[in-house]
Structure formats: structure tokens, C-alpha cells
Amino acid sequence: MILYTLLTILMVVLGMLTFVPRYQAVINRFSTGINFFLTLIATLFGVLLAMAFANIEEEQKEKEHVIKLMQATIAAIESSHDYSEDLYEFYLELPKKDETRAHFFDKNPLPFPDYLNTFMRQSLVNRTLSEDTLIDLNEYKFNLQKTSNGNQPQIYLLLLTYTIEALQLEIAYQKGEKSLSELEQAIDSKDKKFNLALDKVKGSSL
């Protein structure tokens, strides 16, 4: 594509020389060949434009597909969050002396959103999402896997919430509703809120 573009530019420059007065005698002498040359330039330029538009269209289709994947991932995480929240609330309602509390989450594990793994493994996702979002999502996924054993249900719920928020911010960016700088600022603000909420949760007892 790059070589083709450079070749087309070179031929356009050469074609422009045909309009320089000092070359008119030569042009008139070889008019048939020059006309063919100009036709070739127009064809190459048309093909280049078609390739450029095709690339833009392909990039747009990829963005739309990634947005759909993110929306599906959000739905899966929300389902995990709702069920985990119900489990945690049920756990809190158990009497303090109830023996089932000790092994409650062993028998009732917090559901991990497996679709998040599927989403993150896709090459399209890794080449389309912004760098900051990819970093955030990988960190959240790692910590979700660590806390899904039920030892820290509050932190697990917090991680699910902020994973959803990270995806929502990226969707806004992919749709053109946020610029890259606005996305980076929003992610920075989100990370600060997450760290404050995490410190608050760690400061409270289960």
C-alpha cells in the first residue's frame, strides 16, 4: 500500500510536468504516449482512492464489531455482578454464629464472567482498544480471578463495577463521543475513584 502510494505520487508529479510550457514541444511530439501516461495516472489515482475508502470502511466495521463485543461483555459482567451481590447479601443475613458462614463461598462461589477472558483474547480487541483501557482491563481481570474465591466479596463486586465502567468509557471513545485525551482523563479519574473505594473497603471488615 505504501509503495503503491509513493508510485502514484511520483507519476502524478511526472504528469504535472506535461503542463509546463517548456516541455510543450516534446509533449506534442509524443502526444499518444503522454495521453496513455496521463490515463494510467488517473487510473492509479482512482484505485488508490478506492483502496483508501475501503480501508476506512473496514476500520469502521471493526470498530462497530468491537463495540458489540464490549456491550456483550458488559452484559455478562452485569449478570455476574447481580448474582454475586445477591450471594453477598444472603451471606450478610446469616446469623453470626451460623456454621455455614465459614464455608459459604466455598459452596456458593462468586461467578466469574468468563466472557471477559474470551473478549480479551481476541486479536481484534487488542489492536483496536486504546492502550490505557487494555491496561485497565487486564489488571481488573487479573484481580477478579484472584478475588473470585469469595474471600473478599466486596472487592470482587467493586472490581466488576469498575470493569463495566472501563468498557463504557471505551465504547464512548470508539463511537467518537470522547477524544483520546478525554478518554485518558476519564480513565485517570476512574482509577482514582477506584483506589479510594478500594481503600474504604479494605478498611472495613467482612
Backbone as numpy.savetxt, mean C-alpha at the origin, in Angstrom:
# Nx Ny Nz CAx CAy CAz Cx Cy Cz
11.91 0.04 -22.60 11.08 1.24 -22.60 11.95 2.50 -22.60
12.99 2.53 -21.78 13.87 3.70 -21.71 14.64 3.87 -23.01
15.16 2.74 -23.54 15.90 2.78 -24.80 15.00 3.26 -25.94
13.76 2.76 -25.92 12.80 3.15 -26.95 12.51 4.65 -26.87
12.37 5.17 -25.67 12.11 6.60 -25.47 13.26 7.45 -25.97
14.49 7.04 -25.63 15.67 7.79 -26.08 15.79 7.78 -27.59
15.50 6.62 -28.19 15.55 6.51 -29.64 14.52 7.42 -30.31
13.33 7.45 -29.73 12.27 8.31 -30.27 12.65 9.78 -30.17
13.21 10.18 -29.03 13.64 11.58 -28.84 14.71 11.95 -29.86
15.66 11.02 -30.07 16.73 11.27 -31.04 16.17 11.48 -32.44
15.21 10.64 -32.80 14.62 10.75 -34.14 13.78 12.01 -34.28
13.12 12.44 -33.20 12.36 13.69 -33.23 13.29 14.88 -33.44
14.44 14.86 -32.76 15.43 15.93 -32.91 15.94 15.98 -34.34
16.23 14.79 -34.89 16.70 14.73 -36.27 15.61 15.21 -37.24
14.36 14.88 -36.90 13.25 15.31 -37.73 13.10 16.82 -37.73
13.39 17.46 -36.59 13.27 18.91 -36.49 14.29 19.62 -37.38
15.37 18.92 -37.67 16.39 19.52 -38.54 15.87 19.75 -39.95
14.82 19.00 -40.32 14.26 19.15 -41.67 13.59 20.51 -41.86
13.34 21.21 -40.77 12.69 22.52 -40.85 13.71 23.68 -40.82
14.99 23.34 -40.70 16.04 24.36 -40.70 16.31 24.77 -42.15
16.23 26.07 -42.47 16.39 26.56 -43.85 17.67 26.11 -44.54
18.77 26.06 -43.85 20.05 25.74 -44.47 20.11 24.32 -45.02
19.15 23.47 -44.55 19.13 22.09 -45.02 18.07 21.85 -46.10
17.39 22.91 -46.55 16.28 22.75 -47.48 16.72 22.12 -48.80
17.90 22.48 -49.32 18.37 21.91 -50.59 18.52 20.40 -50.49
19.08 19.95 -49.38 19.26 18.51 -49.16 17.91 17.83 -49.00
17.01 18.52 -48.29 15.67 17.97 -48.04 14.92 17.77 -49.35
14.99 18.79 -50.23 14.31 18.68 -51.52 14.88 17.56 -52.37
16.17 17.36 -52.23 16.84 16.33 -53.02 16.45 14.93 -52.58
16.28 14.78 -51.28 15.95 13.45 -50.73 14.55 13.46 -50.09
13.63 14.11 -50.71 12.28 14.30 -50.14 11.56 12.99 -49.85
11.70 12.03 -50.73 11.01 10.73 -50.53 11.50 10.04 -49.25
12.81 10.00 -49.11 13.39 9.35 -47.93 13.07 10.10 -46.65
13.09 11.43 -46.75 12.81 12.25 -45.57 11.36 12.14 -45.15
10.47 12.07 -46.13 9.04 11.88 -45.82 8.82 10.55 -45.10
9.52 9.55 -45.58 9.43 8.23 -44.91 9.95 8.33 -43.48
11.06 9.07 -43.34 11.68 9.25 -42.01 10.72 9.97 -41.06
10.05 11.01 -41.55 9.10 11.76 -40.72 7.90 10.90 -40.35
7.46 10.07 -41.30 6.34 9.15 -41.01 6.74 8.15 -39.93
7.98 7.69 -40.02 8.49 6.74 -39.01 8.54 7.39 -37.64
8.97 8.66 -37.59 9.02 9.38 -36.32 7.62 9.49 -35.71
6.64 9.87 -36.55 5.26 10.01 -36.07 4.74 8.69 -35.53
5.08 7.59 -36.21 4.64 6.26 -35.77 5.26 5.89 -34.43
6.58 6.11 -34.33 7.27 5.79 -33.08 6.74 6.63 -31.93
6.49 7.90 -32.20 5.96 8.79 -31.16 4.58 8.34 -30.72
3.75 7.90 -31.68 2.41 7.41 -31.36 2.46 6.15 -30.50
3.38 5.26 -30.87 3.56 4.02 -30.08 4.02 4.35 -28.67
4.94 5.32 -28.55 5.43 5.73 -27.23 4.32 6.27 -26.36
3.45 7.10 -26.96 2.32 7.64 -26.21 1.38 6.52 -25.77
1.14 5.57 -26.68 0.26 4.45 -26.35 0.82 3.63 -25.19
2.14 3.42 -25.20 2.79 2.67 -24.12 2.69 3.42 -22.80
2.86 4.75 -22.87 2.78 5.56 -21.65 1.38 5.50 -21.05
0.36 5.63 -21.90 -1.02 5.56 -21.42 -1.35 4.17 -20.87
-0.80 3.14 -21.52 -1.03 1.76 -21.06 -0.42 1.55 -19.68
0.77 2.13 -19.46 1.43 2.01 -18.15 0.63 2.73 -17.07
0.12 3.91 -17.41 -0.69 4.67 -16.45 -1.95 3.89 -16.09
-2.57 3.31 -17.11 -3.80 2.54 -16.88 -3.52 1.30 -16.02
-2.37 0.65 -16.28 -1.99 -0.53 -15.51 -1.72 -0.16 -14.05
-1.04 0.96 -13.83 -0.76 1.41 -12.46 -2.06 1.72 -11.72
-3.02 2.31 -12.42 -4.30 2.64 -11.81 -5.06 1.38 -11.43
-5.01 0.36 -12.30 -5.67 -0.92 -12.01 -5.03 -1.59 -10.80
-3.70 -1.50 -10.71 -2.99 -2.09 -9.57 -3.39 -1.39 -8.28
-3.50 -0.06 -8.32 -3.91 0.69 -7.14 -5.31 0.28 -6.69
-6.22 0.17 -7.66 -7.59 -0.21 -7.34 -7.64 -1.61 -6.73
-6.81 -2.50 -7.25 -6.77 -3.87 -6.72 -6.22 -3.90 -5.30
-5.17 -3.11 -5.08 -4.57 -3.04 -3.74 -5.55 -2.46 -2.74
-6.31 -1.45 -3.16 -7.32 -0.85 -2.28 -8.35 -1.88 -1.88
-8.79 -2.70 -2.84 -9.76 -3.77 -2.54 -9.16 -4.79 -1.56
-7.89 -5.10 -1.74 -7.21 -6.04 -0.84 -7.14 -5.45 0.57
-6.84 -4.16 0.68 -6.77 -3.50 1.99 -8.14 -3.47 2.66
-9.18 -3.23 1.87 -10.53 -3.21 2.42 -10.92 -4.60 2.94
-10.53 -5.63 2.21 -10.81 -7.01 2.65 -10.02 -7.33 3.92
-8.78 -6.83 3.99 -7.95 -7.05 5.18 -8.54 -6.35 6.39
-9.02 -5.14 6.19 -9.68 -4.40 7.28 -10.89 -5.17 7.80
-11.69 -5.71 6.88 -12.88 -6.48 7.28 -12.48 -7.69 8.12
-11.39 -8.36 7.72 -10.92 -9.54 8.47 -10.43 -9.14 9.86
-9.70 -8.02 9.93 -9.18 -7.56 11.23 -10.31 -7.10 12.14
-11.30 -6.42 11.57 -12.46 -5.98 12.36 -13.20 -7.17 12.95
-13.31 -8.23 12.17 -13.96 -9.45 12.66 -13.18 -10.03 13.84
-11.85 -10.08 13.69 -10.99 -10.57 14.78 -11.09 -9.68 16.00
-11.14 -8.37 15.77 -11.24 -7.42 16.88 -12.54 -7.59 17.65
-13.65 -7.69 16.92 -14.96 -7.81 17.57 -15.05 -9.08 18.42
-14.55 -10.19 17.85 -14.62 -11.46 18.57 -13.68 -11.44 19.79
-12.49 -10.86 19.60 -11.51 -10.76 20.70 -12.05 -9.88 21.82
-12.72 -8.81 21.44 -13.31 -7.89 22.43 -14.39 -8.60 23.23
-15.21 -9.39 22.55 -16.25 -10.16 23.25 -15.64 -11.15 24.22
-14.57 -11.82 23.79 -13.89 -12.78 24.67 -13.32 -12.09 25.91
-12.70 -10.94 25.68 -12.08 -10.22 26.79 -13.14 -9.72 27.77
-14.25 -9.23 27.27 -15.33 -8.77 28.14 -15.91 -9.93 28.95
-16.04 -11.08 28.30 -16.54 -12.27 29.01 -15.56 -12.68 30.11
-14.26 -12.58 29.78 -13.22 -12.90 30.76 -13.30 -11.97 31.97
-13.50 -10.68 31.72 -13.57 -9.72 32.82 -14.78 -9.95 33.72
-15.84 -10.51 33.17 -17.06 -10.76 33.95 -16.96 -12.01 34.82
-15.93 -12.82 34.58 -15.76 -14.02 35.40 -15.36 -13.62 36.83
-15.87 -14.30 37.81 -15.48 -14.00 39.20 -13.98 -14.14 39.39
-13.41 -13.31 40.22 -11.97 -13.32 40.44 -11.45 -14.68 40.90
-12.30 -15.40 41.64 -11.87 -16.69 42.17 -12.20 -17.85 41.24
-12.78 -17.55 40.12 -13.15 -18.60 39.16 -11.87 -19.24 38.61
-11.78 -20.56 38.73 -10.57 -21.28 38.29 -10.35 -21.21 36.78
-11.42 -20.99 36.05 -11.30 -20.96 34.58 -10.54 -19.73 34.08
-10.41 -18.71 34.94 -9.70 -17.49 34.52 -8.24 -17.78 34.19
-7.63 -18.67 34.95 -6.20 -18.94 34.79 -5.84 -19.45 33.40
-6.72 -20.26 32.84 -6.44 -20.85 31.52 -7.51 -20.48 30.50
-8.16 -19.35 30.74 -9.28 -18.96 29.87 -8.84 -18.80 28.41
-7.76 -18.07 28.18 -7.33 -17.80 26.81 -6.60 -18.98 26.17
-6.22 -19.97 27.00 -5.67 -21.20 26.42 -6.79 -21.98 25.73
-7.94 -21.96 26.36 -9.09 -22.69 25.80 -9.90 -21.82 24.83
-9.71 -20.52 24.94 -10.44 -19.59 24.07 -9.44 -18.60 23.46
-8.63 -19.06 22.53 -7.57 -18.21 21.96 -8.12 -17.00 21.20
-7.39 -15.93 21.27 -7.76 -14.74 20.51 -7.52 -15.02 19.03
-8.49 -14.74 18.18 -8.35 -15.06 16.75 -7.39 -14.11 16.04
-6.41 -14.69 15.39 -5.46 -13.89 14.61 -6.01 -13.72 13.18
-5.97 -12.51 12.64 -6.46 -12.29 11.27 -5.48 -12.84 10.23
-5.64 -14.10 9.88 -4.71 -14.76 8.96 -4.64 -14.06 7.60
-5.72 -13.37 7.24 -5.72 -12.70 5.94 -4.66 -11.59 5.88
-4.27 -11.09 7.05 -3.22 -10.07 7.10 -1.91 -10.65 6.58
-1.62 -11.91 6.95 -0.42 -12.59 6.44 -0.49 -12.75 4.93
-1.66 -13.19 4.46 -1.85 -13.38 3.02 -1.65 -12.06 2.28
-2.20 -11.01 2.84 -2.09 -9.67 2.25 -0.64 -9.22 2.16
0.10 -9.38 3.25 1.48 -8.89 3.32 2.45 -9.69 2.45
2.08 -10.92 2.11 2.97 -11.75 1.30 2.90 -11.43 -0.20
1.92 -10.67 -0.61 1.74 -10.41 -2.04 2.73 -9.38 -2.55
3.37 -9.71 -3.67 4.38 -8.83 -4.26 3.78 -7.49 -4.67
2.55 -7.51 -5.14 1.87 -6.27 -5.56 1.76 -5.31 -4.38
1.45 -5.85 -3.22 1.32 -5.04 -2.01 2.66 -4.40 -1.64
3.72 -5.20 -1.70 5.04 -4.71 -1.31 5.61 -3.67 -2.25
5.19 -3.68 -3.50 5.71 -2.68 -4.43 4.78 -1.48 -4.59
3.58 -1.56 -4.04 2.60 -0.48 -4.21 2.43 0.37 -2.96
2.41 -0.25 -1.80 2.20 0.50 -0.56 3.38 1.40 -0.24
3.11 2.48 0.47 4.17 3.41 0.87 5.10 2.72 1.86
6.34 3.18 1.91 7.35 2.56 2.77 6.96 2.63 4.24
6.47 3.78 4.69 6.10 3.95 6.10 4.97 3.00 6.50
3.99 2.83 5.62 2.88 1.93 5.92 3.36 0.48 6.00
4.24 0.09 5.09 4.78 -1.27 5.11 5.53 -1.55 6.40
6.30 -0.57 6.86 7.05 -0.72 8.11 6.07 -0.89 9.27
5.06 -0.03 9.32 4.05 -0.10 10.39 3.33 -1.44 10.39
2.88 -1.88 9.23 2.11 -3.12 9.14 2.94 -4.33 9.54
4.19 -4.35 9.15 5.07 -5.47 9.54 5.29 -5.49 11.04
5.43 -4.33 11.65 5.60 -4.26 13.10 4.33 -4.70 13.83
3.19 -4.23 13.35 1.93 -4.61 13.97 1.70 -6.12 13.83
1.98 -6.65 12.65 1.76 -8.08 12.42 2.64 -8.91 13.35
3.90 -8.51 13.49 4.83 -9.22 14.37 4.33 -9.21 15.81
3.89 -8.05 16.28 3.42 -7.93 17.67 2.06 -8.60 17.89
1.24 -8.62 16.85 -0.03 -9.35 16.95 0.22 -10.84 17.14
1.18 -11.36 16.42 1.52 -12.77 16.55 2.07 -13.08 17.94
2.81 -12.14 18.50 3.38 -12.32 19.84 2.32 -12.29 20.93
1.29 -11.44 20.75 0.30 -11.25 21.82 -1.00 -12.03 21.61
-1.08 -12.81 20.53 -2.32 -13.54 20.26 -2.53 -14.73 21.19
-1.53 -14.99 22.06 -1.67 -16.10 23.02 -2.61 -15.76 24.17
-3.06 -14.52 24.25 -4.02 -14.14 25.28 -3.42 -13.61 26.55
-2.09 -13.54 26.64 -1.45 -13.04 27.85 -1.65 -11.53 28.01
-1.84 -10.86 26.89 -2.02 -9.40 26.91 -3.17 -9.00 25.98
-4.38 -9.37 26.32 -5.52 -9.11 25.43 -5.76 -7.63 25.13
-5.50 -6.77 26.11 -5.70 -5.33 25.88 -4.74 -4.79 24.80
-3.49 -5.26 24.88 -2.50 -4.84 23.88 -2.86 -5.41 22.52
-3.36 -6.65 22.51 -3.77 -7.29 21.26 -4.88 -6.49 20.59
-5.87 -6.08 21.37 -6.97 -5.28 20.84 -6.48 -3.93 20.32
-5.53 -3.35 21.04 -4.96 -2.07 20.63 -4.22 -2.21 19.29
-3.48 -3.28 19.16 -2.74 -3.53 17.92 -3.68 -3.72 16.73
-4.78 -4.43 16.96 -5.77 -4.62 15.90 -6.36 -3.28 15.46
-6.67 -2.45 16.44 -7.26 -1.13 16.14 -6.32 -0.27 15.30
-5.05 -0.25 15.69 -4.11 0.62 14.97 -3.65 0.02 13.64
-3.76 -1.29 13.50 -3.50 -1.91 12.19 -4.58 -1.47 11.20
-5.81 -1.45 11.67 -6.93 -0.97 10.83 -6.70 0.49 10.43
-6.28 1.30 11.40 -6.07 2.72 11.12 -4.95 2.92 10.11
-3.89 2.11 10.21 -2.78 2.20 9.25 -3.25 1.90 7.83
-4.10 0.90 7.70 -4.64 0.52 6.39 -5.58 1.61 5.85
-6.36 2.20 6.73 -7.28 3.27 6.31 -6.52 4.49 5.80
-5.42 4.82 6.46 -4.59 5.94 6.02 -3.98 5.66 4.65
-3.53 4.42 4.46 -2.92 4.05 3.17 -3.96 4.08 2.05
-5.18 3.67 2.35 -6.25 3.72 1.35 -6.49 5.16 0.91
-6.50 6.08 1.87 -6.69 7.50 1.55 -5.56 8.00 0.64
-4.35 7.52 0.91 -3.20 7.91 0.08 -3.31 7.34 -1.32
-3.66 6.06 -1.41 -3.77 5.40 -2.72 -4.89 6.01 -3.56
-5.93 6.51 -2.90 -7.04 7.15 -3.62 -6.73 8.59 -4.01
-5.59 9.11 -3.54 -5.23 10.48 -3.86 -5.83 11.49 -2.91
-6.43 11.01 -1.81 -7.04 11.92 -0.83 -5.99 12.54 0.09
-4.81 11.91 0.15 -3.69 12.43 0.93 -2.43 12.40 0.07
-1.59 13.42 0.23 -0.28 13.41 -0.42 0.65 12.53 0.42
1.83 12.25 -0.12 2.78 11.42 0.62 3.20 12.11 1.91
3.42 13.41 1.87 3.83 14.13 3.08 2.70 14.13 4.12
1.46 14.26 3.66 0.31 14.22 4.57 0.16 12.83 5.18
0.42 11.80 4.38 0.37 10.43 4.89 1.43 10.23 5.96
2.64 10.68 5.69 3.74 10.53 6.65 3.43 11.24 7.96
2.84 12.43 7.87 2.47 13.18 9.07 1.37 12.44 9.85
0.40 11.89 9.12 -0.69 11.16 9.76 -0.17 9.89 10.44
0.76 9.21 9.79 1.35 8.00 10.38 2.14 8.34 11.64
2.89 9.44 11.57 3.67 9.88 12.73 2.74 10.19 13.91
1.64 10.88 13.62 0.66 11.21 14.66 0.02 9.95 15.23
-0.29 9.00 14.35 -0.90 7.73 14.77 0.06 6.94 15.66
1.32 6.90 15.28 2.32 6.17 16.06 2.47 6.75 17.46
2.40 8.07 17.54 2.51 8.73 18.85 1.30 8.37 19.73
0.11 8.38 19.12 -1.11 8.01 19.86 -1.04 6.54 20.30
-0.52 5.70 19.42 -0.40 4.28 19.74 0.53 4.07 20.93
1.68 4.73 20.91 2.64 4.59 22.01 2.08 5.09 23.33
1.31 6.17 23.29 0.67 6.68 24.51 -0.36 5.69 25.03
-1.16 5.15 24.12 -2.18 4.17 24.51 -1.53 2.90 25.03
-0.41 2.51 24.42 0.30 1.31 24.85 0.87 1.49 26.25
1.43 2.65 26.51 1.97 2.94 27.84 0.85 2.91 28.89
-0.32 3.40 28.50 -1.47 3.43 29.42 -1.92 2.02 29.74
-1.97 1.17 28.72 -2.39 -0.23 28.91 -1.39 -0.97 29.76
-0.10 -0.77 29.50 0.94 -1.45 30.26 0.92 -1.00 31.73
0.46 0.22 31.95 0.42 0.74 33.31 -0.76 0.22 34.11
-1.71 -0.39 33.41 -2.87 -0.96 34.12 -2.72 -2.47 34.21
-3.38 -3.04 35.15 -3.29 -4.50 35.33 -4.37 -5.19 34.53
-4.15 -6.46 34.21 -5.15 -7.26 33.50 -6.37 -7.45 34.40
